Amino acid sequence: MKRRVVVTGMGTVSPLGNETETLWENIKKGRSGIKRLESEAFLDIPTQIAGFIDDFHGEKYLEAKELKRYDLFTQYGYAAAVQALENAEIDIDKVDKDRAGIYIGSGAGGLGTLLNNHKTMLEKGPKRVSPFLIPMSINNMVSGLVSIKTGFQGPSFATVSACATSNHAIGEAYLNIVHGYSDVILAGGAESTIHPLYFAGFSKMRAMSTRNNAPESASRPFDQDRDGFVMSEGAGVLFLEEYEHAKKRGAKLLGEIIGYGSTTDAYHITAPDYQGASKAMGLALERAEIRAADVDYINAHGTSTPAGDISETKAIKEVFGEYAHQLKVSSTKSMTGHMFGAAGGVEAIITLKGMAENVFPPTINLDNPDPECSLDYVANKAVEGNVDIALSNGFGFGGHNAVIAFKKI
C-alpha cells in the first residue's frame, strides 16, 4: 500500500510578512511587497527595485554570536524551519531522529558573504577573510544548521536547481517518505540574493523589470506590458509527515501531497521549452492518479518575463486542452517578486492556504492581458471558490522543471 504524505507545518520569511498568516492576509488583499532599493550600490544598474526584507529579526531564532556565523539565507531558512515545527505542534524529542530529514535548498547560497569576503581579500589580504566564509556561503548550510538544532539524523541535503529548487526539495522529500525511508522531513528553500552583482548580471540579460518609479506594479505576469521579473528574497519550509504518523499524534492536517513531476528541457541554459514544463505537469497528474479535469487551480511559475509566461501558458494548454480555460491560474510572484530557490516553498504554502480557505489568490497588475496568455489568471483580486486539488509549478534556468500536486484533506 502506498504511503500517504501530508503537510502538518509551514514556515515563511517573505517581503509580505515573516510568518505565514501575515503573508497570506497580504496575498488575499493583493498587496505588493516590492520596494525601491535605497542603497547607492544600485544607482548605476538599470533595475533598482526588489522584494527585500527589512523587518527580519534573527535574534528571535538565534543568539547574537550565532547570527554573525550565518549568512542571511541560512537565517531565513532556519527561521522558516522553526516556524514549521512550531506550526506542526510536534515534540521533536519524541521523533525517531534516524527517520527525520531536512531537504532545504538554495539557488545561490551565501552569495553576499562570498562577495563581501572576496572584496575584503582584494583590499586587505587573505588574513582578513572570515574563518566562517565557507560554512556561511555553501548552499547546504540551512539543512546542516537545522539538523544540528533539531537532532534530526535522517537524510539531509540541499537541492540546487535555480527557480525549481524548493519544488525539487519538496518533491524528493515526498518520495522519500512514500518509499518508507523517513517519517518526517522539513522541506523547502531559502534565498538572499539582493546584491548589485546579481542585479548587474540579470540586467545584462535584460531579464529584470526596470519600472523603478512604480515598484508595486513592476511584477506583472501575463500582462502585455510586462518587462521582466523582480528579484526577491526569503524562505518557505513545509513539515511533511507520513499520514499514519501524523494521525497517531493527532496532528492538524494542512493538506496532502499526492503527486510530483520532475523533468528537464534539454534545450537551453536560460530559455524555456514549454514541452518540458508540460511533461512535468503531466507526470504530476499521472503519479497522483488524477485526471486533468480534477485540478481546480495552478499556482503558476509566472515570473513576468515575456518568453516565460507565454511558454508556461502553452504548457498548461497542452496538458489540459479545452479544460485549461476553466482552470483558475495565478502567479503570486506578482506580489512577492521572484524568490528564486525559496519561490516554490513560499508558493506551496500560499497554495495550501488557498485550498484551506477556498480562495484563489490573484495575479495583480494584470491590466492588459497578453493575447498569447489567454487563460483565467484571477486578475487583480482574489476569488472565492472550491479548491480541492491544485498544482504548484517551478521551472529553473538550465531547463529544470518540478511540479507538486496537492489535495485538500
Secondary structure, 3 states (H helix, E strand, C coil): CCCCEEEEEEEEEECCECCHHHHHHHHHCCCCCCEECCCHHHCCCCCCEEECCCCCCHHHCCCHHHHCCCCHHHHHHHHHHHHHHHHHCCCHHHCCHHHEEEEEECCCCCHHHHHHHHHHHHHHCHHHCCCCHHHHHCCCHHHHHHHHHHCCCCCEECCCCHHHHHHHHHHHHHHHHHCCCCCEEEEEEEECCCCHHHHHHHHHCCCECCCCCCHHHCCCCCECCCCCECEECEEEEEEEEEHHHHHHCCCCCCEEEEEEEEEECCCCCCCCCHHHHHHHHHHHHHHHCCCHHHCCEEECCCCCCHHHHHHHHHHHHHHHHHHHHCCEEECCHHHHCECHHHHHHHHHHHHHHHHHHCEECCECCCCCECCCCCCECCECCCEECCCCEEEEEEEECCCEEEEEEEECC
